[in-house]
Amino acid sequence: MIDPARETTPPHIIAPNAPHVLFILLRAMGDVLLATPAIRAFRKAHPTILIDVLVEHIPAQPLRNNPDISRIIISPNRGSSLREYLPIIQQLQRYKYQSAIDFQSTPGSALLAILTGAPERVGFNRRMRSWAYTKAVDPVAELAYAPLPKFRLLEHFGVPLPSSLTEILPRLYPTDSANDSATIFLEKYNLNENHLLLGLAPFCRRDWRMWPVAKWCELLTSFAKYNNATWLLFAAPNEREALVEIEKCAGVNVIWVGMSDLLDAAALMQKCRAVVSGENGLLHLAVAAEVPTFSIFCGRDAPKQWVPAGIKNHTALDLRNDGIDINKNVALELAEFVEAL
Protein backbone atom coordinates (compact mmCIF):
# COMPACT_ATOMS: atom_id res chain seq x y z
CA MET A 1 0.00 0.00 0.00
CA ILE A 2 1.05 3.60 -0.39
CA ASP A 3 2.90 5.16 2.52
CA PRO A 4 0.20 6.46 4.89
CA ALA A 5 2.04 9.75 5.34
CA ARG A 6 -0.01 12.77 4.33
CA GLU A 7 2.41 13.79 1.62
CA THR A 8 4.47 11.92 -0.94
CA THR A 9 6.88 13.19 -3.51
CA PRO A 10 7.53 11.67 -6.94
CA PRO A 11 11.22 11.09 -7.72
CA HIS A 12 12.27 14.54 -8.92
CA ILE A 13 13.33 17.73 -7.18
CA ILE A 14 10.75 20.34 -6.15
CA ALA A 15 12.10 23.83 -6.70
CA PRO A 16 11.16 25.66 -3.46
CA ASN A 17 10.55 29.06 -5.06
CA ALA A 18 8.86 27.90 -8.26
CA PRO A 19 5.17 28.77 -8.75
CA HIS A 20 2.79 25.96 -7.79
CA VAL A 21 -0.77 25.10 -8.77
CA LEU A 22 -3.04 22.62 -7.03
CA PHE A 23 -5.20 20.10 -8.85
CA ILE A 24 -8.07 18.83 -6.68
CA LEU A 25 -8.85 15.19 -7.51
CA LEU A 26 -11.16 13.95 -4.77
CA ARG A 27 -12.73 11.04 -6.59
CA ALA A 28 -12.21 7.32 -7.08
CA MET A 29 -9.23 5.80 -8.84
CA GLY A 30 -10.78 5.82 -12.32
CA ASP A 31 -11.66 9.52 -12.18
CA VAL A 32 -8.16 10.34 -10.96
CA LEU A 33 -6.52 8.42 -13.80
CA LEU A 34 -8.78 10.13 -16.32
CA ALA A 35 -7.41 13.47 -15.14
CA THR A 36 -3.80 12.57 -16.01
CA PRO A 37 -4.09 13.71 -19.67
CA ALA A 38 -5.07 17.20 -18.47
CA ILE A 39 -2.22 17.24 -15.95
CA ARG A 40 0.19 16.18 -18.70
CA ALA A 41 -1.08 18.91 -21.04
CA PHE A 42 -0.81 21.59 -18.35
CA ARG A 43 2.76 20.60 -17.57
CA LYS A 44 3.66 20.68 -21.26
CA ALA A 45 2.13 24.15 -21.71
CA HIS A 46 3.69 25.49 -18.49
CA PRO A 47 6.91 23.56 -17.80
CA THR A 48 8.10 25.99 -15.10
CA ILE A 49 4.90 25.74 -13.03
CA LEU A 50 4.91 22.83 -10.62
CA ILE A 51 1.80 20.74 -10.10
CA ASP A 52 0.60 19.40 -6.76
CA VAL A 53 -2.41 17.11 -6.54
CA LEU A 54 -4.81 16.62 -3.65
CA VAL A 55 -6.08 13.07 -3.76
CA GLU A 56 -7.35 10.34 -1.44
CA HIS A 57 -5.17 7.49 -0.21
CA ILE A 58 -6.00 4.63 -2.60
CA PRO A 59 -6.47 6.71 -5.80
CA ALA A 60 -3.05 8.26 -5.10
CA GLN A 61 -1.29 4.95 -5.78
CA PRO A 62 -1.29 5.08 -9.61
CA LEU A 63 -0.02 8.68 -9.50
CA ARG A 64 3.25 7.71 -7.85
CA ASN A 65 6.23 8.01 -10.19
CA ASN A 66 4.29 10.35 -12.50
CA PRO A 67 6.86 12.84 -13.89
CA ASP A 68 4.23 15.56 -14.41
CA ILE A 69 3.40 15.78 -10.70
CA SER A 70 5.64 17.54 -8.19
CA ARG A 71 3.88 16.59 -4.97
CA ILE A 72 1.05 14.28 -3.95
CA ILE A 73 -0.94 15.44 -0.93
CA ILE A 74 -3.13 12.79 0.67
CA SER A 75 -6.60 13.94 1.63
CA PRO A 76 -8.82 12.26 4.22
CA ASN A 77 -11.37 9.93 2.68
CA ARG A 78 -14.78 11.30 1.86
CA GLY A 79 -17.03 11.39 4.88
CA SER A 80 -14.17 12.22 7.28
CA SER A 81 -14.74 14.72 10.07
CA LEU A 82 -13.75 18.37 9.91
CA ARG A 83 -11.07 17.65 12.50
CA GLU A 84 -9.35 15.32 10.02
CA TYR A 85 -9.48 17.92 7.25
CA LEU A 86 -8.08 20.81 9.31
CA PRO A 87 -4.38 19.76 9.11
CA ILE A 88 -4.68 19.36 5.33
CA ILE A 89 -6.32 22.78 4.94
CA GLN A 90 -3.54 24.37 7.00
CA GLN A 91 -0.94 22.56 4.93
CA LEU A 92 -2.47 23.74 1.65
CA GLN A 93 -2.60 27.32 2.89
CA ARG A 94 1.11 27.21 3.75
CA TYR A 95 1.98 26.34 0.15
CA LYS A 96 0.41 29.60 -1.09
CA TYR A 97 -0.82 28.25 -4.41
CA GLN A 98 -1.33 30.68 -7.25
CA SER A 99 -4.23 28.63 -8.58
CA ALA A 100 -6.47 25.78 -7.44
CA ILE A 101 -8.14 23.76 -10.22
CA ASP A 102 -11.10 21.70 -9.02
CA PHE A 103 -11.79 18.83 -11.42
CA GLN A 104 -14.62 17.42 -9.32
CA SER A 105 -16.51 20.63 -8.53
CA THR A 106 -18.62 18.98 -5.85
CA PRO A 107 -19.85 21.06 -2.91
CA GLY A 108 -17.09 19.58 -0.75
CA SER A 109 -14.26 20.09 -3.24
CA ALA A 110 -15.48 23.62 -3.99
CA LEU A 111 -15.25 24.45 -0.30
CA LEU A 112 -11.73 23.01 -0.17
CA ALA A 113 -10.74 25.10 -3.18
CA ILE A 114 -11.66 28.32 -1.45
CA LEU A 115 -10.09 27.21 1.85
CA THR A 116 -6.73 26.74 0.12
CA GLY A 117 -6.47 30.51 -0.02
CA ALA A 118 -5.44 30.40 -3.68
CA PRO A 119 -6.31 33.78 -5.27
CA GLU A 120 -7.35 32.03 -8.50
CA ARG A 121 -9.80 29.13 -8.33
CA VAL A 122 -11.22 27.36 -11.39
CA GLY A 123 -14.04 24.83 -11.42
CA PHE A 124 -17.19 23.85 -13.24
CA ASN A 125 -20.21 26.13 -13.14
CA ARG A 126 -22.61 23.96 -11.22
CA ARG A 127 -25.46 24.81 -8.92
CA MET A 128 -24.62 25.74 -5.34
CA ARG A 129 -20.84 25.67 -5.82
CA SER A 130 -19.76 28.13 -8.52
CA TRP A 131 -19.53 30.80 -5.79
CA ALA A 132 -16.24 29.23 -4.71
CA TYR A 133 -14.49 29.91 -8.02
CA THR A 134 -13.01 33.04 -9.52
CA LYS A 135 -13.55 31.37 -12.90
CA ALA A 136 -16.58 29.08 -13.25
CA VAL A 137 -16.52 27.13 -16.52
CA ASP A 138 -19.66 25.73 -18.14
CA PRO A 139 -19.47 21.91 -18.40
CA VAL A 140 -19.40 20.24 -21.80
CA ALA A 141 -22.97 19.52 -22.87
CA GLU A 142 -22.32 16.69 -25.31
CA LEU A 143 -21.26 13.23 -24.18
CA ALA A 144 -17.52 12.69 -24.65
CA TYR A 145 -14.70 10.49 -23.39
CA ALA A 146 -14.24 11.57 -19.76
CA PRO A 147 -10.72 13.09 -19.99
CA LEU A 148 -11.79 15.54 -22.70
CA PRO A 149 -14.26 17.67 -20.66
CA LYS A 150 -11.54 18.24 -18.06
CA PHE A 151 -9.59 20.26 -20.62
CA ARG A 152 -12.35 22.88 -20.43
CA LEU A 153 -10.93 23.96 -17.07
CA LEU A 154 -7.49 24.44 -18.60
CA GLU A 155 -8.52 26.75 -21.44
CA HIS A 156 -8.35 29.59 -18.92
CA PHE A 157 -4.62 28.83 -18.57
CA GLY A 158 -3.94 28.77 -22.31
CA VAL A 159 -3.72 24.99 -22.51
CA PRO A 160 -4.88 23.91 -25.99
CA LEU A 161 -7.45 21.24 -26.59
CA PRO A 162 -5.98 17.88 -27.64
CA SER A 163 -5.25 17.57 -31.34
CA SER A 164 -5.19 13.77 -31.38
CA LEU A 165 -6.95 10.91 -29.60
CA THR A 166 -3.73 9.64 -28.06
CA GLU A 167 -3.34 12.93 -26.17
CA ILE A 168 -6.43 12.19 -24.09
CA LEU A 169 -5.37 8.71 -22.95
CA PRO A 170 -4.56 8.33 -19.26
CA ARG A 171 -1.03 7.25 -18.38
CA LEU A 172 0.79 5.76 -15.43
CA TYR A 173 4.38 4.82 -14.78
CA PRO A 174 5.01 1.53 -12.95
CA THR A 175 8.09 1.52 -10.74
CA ASP A 176 10.96 -0.96 -10.94
CA SER A 177 9.67 -2.62 -7.78
CA ALA A 178 6.22 -3.03 -9.37
CA ASN A 179 7.75 -4.66 -12.43
CA ASP A 180 9.79 -6.96 -10.17
CA SER A 181 6.63 -7.92 -8.27
CA ALA A 182 4.91 -8.83 -11.54
CA THR A 183 7.83 -11.02 -12.57
CA ILE A 184 7.87 -12.77 -9.19
CA PHE A 185 4.12 -13.40 -9.41
CA LEU A 186 4.39 -15.06 -12.83
CA GLU A 187 7.34 -17.18 -11.72
CA LYS A 188 5.33 -18.36 -8.71
CA TYR A 189 2.72 -19.85 -11.06
CA ASN A 190 5.21 -20.96 -13.75
CA LEU A 191 3.73 -18.58 -16.28
CA ASN A 192 5.69 -17.16 -19.21
CA GLU A 193 5.30 -15.66 -22.70
CA ASN A 194 4.14 -19.03 -24.03
CA HIS A 195 0.90 -18.77 -22.05
CA LEU A 196 -2.10 -16.75 -23.16
CA LEU A 197 -2.57 -14.47 -20.16
CA LEU A 198 -5.75 -12.44 -19.89
CA GLY A 199 -6.65 -10.08 -17.09
CA LEU A 200 -10.15 -10.17 -15.64
CA ALA A 201 -11.70 -7.28 -13.67
CA PRO A 202 -15.43 -8.02 -13.25
CA PHE A 203 -16.28 -6.31 -9.97
CA CYS A 204 -18.22 -3.04 -9.81
CA ARG A 205 -19.07 -1.26 -6.57
CA ARG A 206 -22.46 -0.25 -7.88
CA ASP A 207 -24.70 -3.27 -8.41
CA TRP A 208 -26.42 -1.71 -11.40
CA ARG A 209 -23.10 -1.57 -13.25
CA MET A 210 -22.06 -5.13 -12.59
CA TRP A 211 -22.68 -7.94 -15.05
CA PRO A 212 -23.94 -10.95 -13.06
CA VAL A 213 -21.24 -13.32 -11.80
CA ALA A 214 -23.00 -16.23 -13.46
CA LYS A 215 -22.65 -14.46 -16.82
CA TRP A 216 -18.94 -13.93 -16.26
CA CYS A 217 -18.57 -17.65 -15.55
CA GLU A 218 -20.53 -18.44 -18.69
CA LEU A 219 -18.24 -16.16 -20.68
CA LEU A 220 -15.07 -17.82 -19.37
CA THR A 221 -16.42 -21.32 -19.98
CA SER A 222 -17.53 -20.48 -23.52
CA PHE A 223 -14.26 -18.69 -24.31
CA ALA A 224 -12.36 -21.86 -23.39
CA LYS A 225 -13.82 -23.45 -26.52
CA TYR A 226 -11.86 -20.93 -28.61
CA ASN A 227 -8.69 -20.39 -26.56
CA ASN A 228 -6.94 -22.05 -23.65
CA ALA A 229 -6.22 -18.97 -21.54
CA THR A 230 -4.98 -18.36 -18.03
CA TRP A 231 -7.06 -15.66 -16.36
CA LEU A 232 -5.62 -13.31 -13.75
CA LEU A 233 -8.50 -12.13 -11.59
CA PHE A 234 -7.95 -8.54 -10.44
CA ALA A 235 -10.00 -7.26 -7.51
CA ALA A 236 -9.53 -5.88 -4.03
CA PRO A 237 -9.38 -8.38 -1.14
CA ASN A 238 -12.77 -7.26 0.22
CA GLU A 239 -14.33 -8.06 -3.19
CA ARG A 240 -13.12 -11.64 -3.31
CA GLU A 241 -16.13 -13.16 -1.59
CA ALA A 242 -18.42 -11.78 -4.30
CA LEU A 243 -16.25 -13.38 -7.00
CA VAL A 244 -15.73 -16.86 -5.54
CA GLU A 245 -17.90 -18.42 -8.23
CA ILE A 246 -15.62 -16.98 -10.94
CA GLU A 247 -12.45 -18.05 -9.15
CA LYS A 248 -13.75 -21.64 -8.97
CA CYS A 249 -15.22 -21.71 -12.48
CA ALA A 250 -15.00 -25.33 -13.66
CA GLY A 251 -12.67 -26.07 -16.55
CA VAL A 252 -11.11 -22.60 -16.51
CA ASN A 253 -7.72 -21.65 -15.11
CA VAL A 254 -8.36 -18.61 -12.91
CA ILE A 255 -5.66 -17.21 -10.61
CA TRP A 256 -6.60 -14.72 -7.95
CA VAL A 257 -4.49 -11.54 -7.87
CA GLY A 258 -4.56 -10.11 -4.35
CA MET A 259 -4.01 -6.42 -5.08
CA SER A 260 -2.21 -4.52 -2.35
CA ASP A 261 -0.90 -1.78 -4.63
CA LEU A 262 -2.35 -0.42 -7.87
CA LEU A 263 1.02 0.13 -9.55
CA ASP A 264 1.85 -3.53 -8.87
CA ALA A 265 -1.49 -4.47 -10.44
CA ALA A 266 -0.77 -2.29 -13.48
CA ALA A 267 2.65 -3.89 -13.97
CA LEU A 268 1.02 -7.33 -13.88
CA MET A 269 -1.66 -6.20 -16.34
CA GLN A 270 1.16 -5.30 -18.73
CA LYS A 271 2.07 -8.99 -18.78
CA CYS A 272 -1.43 -9.80 -20.12
CA ARG A 273 -2.44 -9.77 -23.76
CA ALA A 274 -5.62 -7.94 -22.79
CA VAL A 275 -7.79 -7.06 -19.79
CA VAL A 276 -11.49 -7.95 -19.83
CA SER A 277 -13.49 -5.79 -17.44
CA GLY A 278 -16.77 -4.36 -16.37
CA GLU A 279 -17.51 -0.66 -15.77
CA ASN A 280 -14.89 0.00 -13.11
CA GLY A 281 -11.66 1.76 -12.24
CA LEU A 282 -9.52 -1.21 -13.28
CA LEU A 283 -10.64 -0.62 -16.86
CA HIS A 284 -9.00 2.81 -16.69
CA LEU A 285 -5.94 1.34 -14.97
CA ALA A 286 -5.48 -1.06 -17.90
CA VAL A 287 -5.89 1.73 -20.47
CA ALA A 288 -3.37 3.85 -18.57
CA ALA A 289 -0.98 0.88 -18.55
CA GLU A 290 -1.35 0.69 -22.35
CA VAL A 291 -2.92 -2.77 -22.22
CA PRO A 292 -5.71 -3.66 -24.71
CA THR A 293 -9.15 -3.70 -23.09
CA PHE A 294 -12.44 -5.46 -23.78
CA SER A 295 -15.11 -4.03 -21.50
CA ILE A 296 -18.73 -4.96 -20.89
CA PHE A 297 -21.28 -2.22 -20.16
CA CYS A 298 -24.66 -3.26 -18.79
CA GLY A 299 -25.57 -0.36 -16.52
CA ARG A 300 -26.76 3.11 -17.42
CA ASP A 301 -23.47 4.68 -18.50
CA ALA A 302 -22.64 5.01 -22.18
CA PRO A 303 -19.35 3.34 -23.20
CA LYS A 304 -18.47 6.49 -25.16
CA GLN A 305 -17.95 8.29 -21.86
CA TRP A 306 -15.56 5.75 -20.35
CA VAL A 307 -13.77 3.98 -23.21
CA PRO A 308 -11.48 5.73 -25.72
CA ALA A 309 -13.55 5.12 -28.85
CA GLY A 310 -11.51 5.11 -32.04
CA ILE A 311 -8.33 4.03 -30.27
CA LYS A 312 -6.94 0.73 -31.51
CA ASN A 313 -7.13 -2.20 -29.08
CA HIS A 314 -9.85 -0.71 -26.85
CA THR A 315 -13.39 -1.90 -27.40
CA ALA A 316 -16.59 -1.94 -25.39
CA LEU A 317 -19.58 -4.25 -25.68
CA ASP A 318 -22.76 -2.30 -25.03
CA LEU A 319 -25.29 -4.63 -23.37
CA ARG A 320 -27.38 -1.90 -21.73
CA ASN A 321 -30.44 -2.70 -23.82
CA ASP A 322 -30.01 -6.46 -23.57
CA GLY A 323 -30.15 -6.81 -19.82
CA ILE A 324 -29.09 -10.11 -18.34
CA ASP A 325 -30.57 -12.35 -21.02
CA ILE A 326 -28.25 -11.42 -23.84
CA ASN A 327 -28.47 -12.75 -27.36
CA LYS A 328 -24.94 -11.78 -28.40
CA ASN A 329 -22.17 -14.36 -28.45
CA VAL A 330 -19.85 -12.46 -26.12
CA ALA A 331 -17.28 -15.27 -26.02
CA LEU A 332 -16.95 -15.27 -29.80
CA GLU A 333 -16.57 -11.49 -29.93
CA LEU A 334 -13.92 -11.69 -27.23
CA ALA A 335 -12.09 -14.50 -29.04
CA GLU A 336 -12.02 -12.48 -32.25
CA PHE A 337 -10.75 -9.44 -30.34
CA VAL A 338 -7.93 -11.40 -28.70
CA GLU A 339 -7.00 -13.09 -31.97
CA ALA A 340 -6.67 -9.72 -33.69
CA LEU A 341 -4.19 -8.37 -31.14
N, C-alpha and C positions, 0 to 999 in steps of 0.2 A: 504494500500500500504506500501511497505517498506520505512523506514525512508530515506528521501532524502539526508541525510548526505553522504559524499563521502566515509565514512568508517564505517563498522559495525563489531562487534565482536561477534562470537558465545559464548555461556555461559560457557567458561572455561578460565583459566588464561593463558596469553601469557608470557612465560619466556623471559625477555628482552634480555638476552645474548645468547639465544639458536640460533643455525643456522636456517636460513629461506630459503625456496625456493619459487618461484613464479610460479603459474600455470596461463597461459594466456588463458582465455575462452571467447573470444569476438565473440560469436555467439548467436543464438536464444535459447530459453529455452530448447528445446529438445536436442540440441547439448550439452548444459551445463550439463543436467542431465545424458547424456550418457558418460560424462567424470567422473562421480562419482565413478565407479568401479576402474578406474585407480588411482584416488586420494586415495581411500580406501586401495588399494594394496601398494601404495607408503608409506602411513602412517604405515602400518603393517610391511613393510620391514625396515623402518627407523623411529622408534617411537620417537627418540629424535630430529628429524628434523621437524620443524614446517612449515606448509603449508599455504601460503597466496594465494588467487585467485583474479585475475583481471577480472571483469565481469560487464556487463551492468546492468542497474537498474532493469528491470523487470525479466530477467533471474536469478538475484541474489536471488529472493524471495525463491525458493525451496531449496537454499543452507543454509538458516538460520537454526540454531540449529543442523547443521551437525557436529558431534564430531571429524571428521577427519580434519576439517578446522580451522585454528587459527585466520585468519582475512580475511574479505571480503572487497575488495577495489572496489568501484563503478567507472566504466569508463564512460566517455561521450558516448552517443549513436553514432553509426556509422554515418558518414556524418557530425559530429561536426567539428567546426573550430579548427585550431591549437591553438588558444588562450584558448579554453576550455580544450585541452589536456595538456597544459604546467604545470598546478598545479599538475596533476596526475603524469607526468613524474618526476617532482621535488620530489614528495612524494616517488615514487618508488626508486629513486636514494638514498634518505636518509636512506632507509631500508637496503641498502648494501646486496642485495641477493647474495648468493653463486651461485645459478643457476636460470635460467628462462626457463621454459618448455612451448613451444608454441604449443598448441594442434591444433590451426587453421592453422597456417603457411600460412596466406594470406600476401600480400605485406604490408598491414597496421600493422598486428600483428607482422610481422618480424621486422619492423622498431621499434615498441615499445619494442620488446625484446632487441634489441641492445641499445636503449636509457635508459633501466633500469640500465645499467652499470654493470650488472651481468657478472663476468668473464667467466662463463660457460653458454652457451645458446644452447638449443636443440630444433630442429624442423624438419619438414619433408623436404626432398630434392626435392624441386619443383622449377621450372624455375623462375628466376628473384628474388628469395628470400633466397636461401640457403646461400648466402654471409653473412647473418646476424647471422648465427649459427656457434658455434665452433664444433658442432656435428650435421651434417645433415643426417637424417635417411631416407632410401628409403621407400616409402609407401608400404603397402601391396597390391600386385597385384590382388589377388583373392578377390571376393566379400564375405564379412563376416559381421556378426552383428556388428554395428557401434562401440560399446565400445571396441571390441577386437583389431582393428588396433591401437588404442591409446596406447596400452601396448608396441608397438614397440618403442615409445619414452622413455619408462622406462627401457628398457633392459640395456641401458647405465649406469643406476644407480643400477644394480643388482636386479631389481624387476622381479621375475619370471613370466612367462606367466600363466594365470589361468589354474588350473587343473580340474575345474568343471564348468558347465554352470552357476550355481548359482553365481559364483564369478564374472561374467560379467554383472549381473543385476544391473541397477541403483537403488539407494536408497535415500529416503528422510526421514525426521524426523519431523512430525507435532508437533507443540507446544501444550501446554495445552489450550491456548486461541483458537487455531484453532479447537481443538476437541470440545471445548465449543460452538464455533460458529456453528459447524455442528449439534450439539444437539439442539441448539436454532432454527436453520432452520427447522429441521424435526418437532419439536414441533409446529412451526408456521403453518405447513400444516397438522398437526395431522397424521404424518407418524410414523410408528414403525416397529418392526421386523416382523410383520404379513403381511406387504406389500412387494410385489416384486418390489424392487427399482433397476432401471437400469440407468446408466449414459449414456449420449449421447453427443458426441463431433464431430459434422459433419464438422465444418468450417475449410477450408484450405486457407491460404493467397494466394497461387498460384492457379489460376483457373484450371490449367491442372491437379492438384492433387485432386480437389474437385468433389466428386460424386454429380450429380445434386440434388438440393433440392427436386424436384418432386420425385426422386427415394427414398430419405430418407423418405418422407411422405408415399410413397407406402410401404416401408419396415415396418414402424410403424403400418400402417393400417393392413397389412397382418399378422404381428406378433400378433396382438390383437386376431386373430382367435385361436392362440395356448395358449397365456398367457395374463392375465389381469395385465399389468405392469404399474407402475408409472415411467415416464421418467424424469430425471433431466437433463435439457439442459445446458451444460457447454459451455460458449463462453464469450469473452470479450464484454463489453458494445457496442463498436463501430462495433461489428459484428452482433448485434441483428437484425438490419434492413434486413440483407441478409437472416435471418433465420425465419422471421415472419411466413412464410407458414408452417414451421415445428411446431412452437409454437402453431399455431391455427389448427393443423391437426385434422379433424373431427373424433370423436369417440375414441380419444386417449388422455390420461391424461399426458400432458406435462407441467412441471413446469420450468420456467426460473430461472437459477442460475446466478445472477449478480456477476461475479467474481471481487473482488477488491484485492484479495491476493491469490497467488497460493498455499500457505500452507493451507489456509482455504478451497480452492477447493479440495486439496488432502485429507484432513480430511473428507470432505463430500463424496468424491469418495469411501472412505473406508466403508461408510455406504451402498454402492450399492453392489449388487451381482456381477455385471460386468459392464464394461464401453465399449460401442460400439462407435467406432471412425473412422474417416478418417485418412489420412496421415498427422498428425499434432503433435505439441508438447504435447498436452493433452494425446495422446496415451502414450508417455514416462512418463508423470506425473502419469498416472494410474499404469503403470508397476512399477515405483519407489515406489508407495504407496502400492504395493503388492496386487493390485486388478486385477482379471481376465479381459482380454481384448479380444474383437472381433473386428478386424479392417478390413476396406475395402480399397483396393488399386486399383485405376483406372488410375493413372498417368503413369509416366515412371519408377519410382523407384521400385526396386525389394523388396518384403516383407522381404526377407532374410536379407537385410541390416538394417531394422528398427524394426523388431519383433524378439524376442528371440526364434527362432525355436528350438523345442525339449524340451521347458520348459512347464510343465503342466499348463493349464489354460490360455495360450496365443496362439491365433490362428489368422491367417490373410486370408482373402478371396481375391484371386488374380483375379481381373476383368480387367486387363490391355488389354487383347486380346479380351474382349467382348464388350468394349465400353459402350455406354449408353444402348443399347438394349440388355440386358442380358437375357440369357436363364436359368440361375441358379435360384433355389428357395431360395433366400437369407434368407427370413423369416423362412423357415423351418430349414435351417442350423443354424440360430441363435437360434431358439427354442430348437433344439437338444443340442447346446452348453450350453445354460442356464440350461437345465434340467440335464445335466451331472455334473454340479458344486456341 
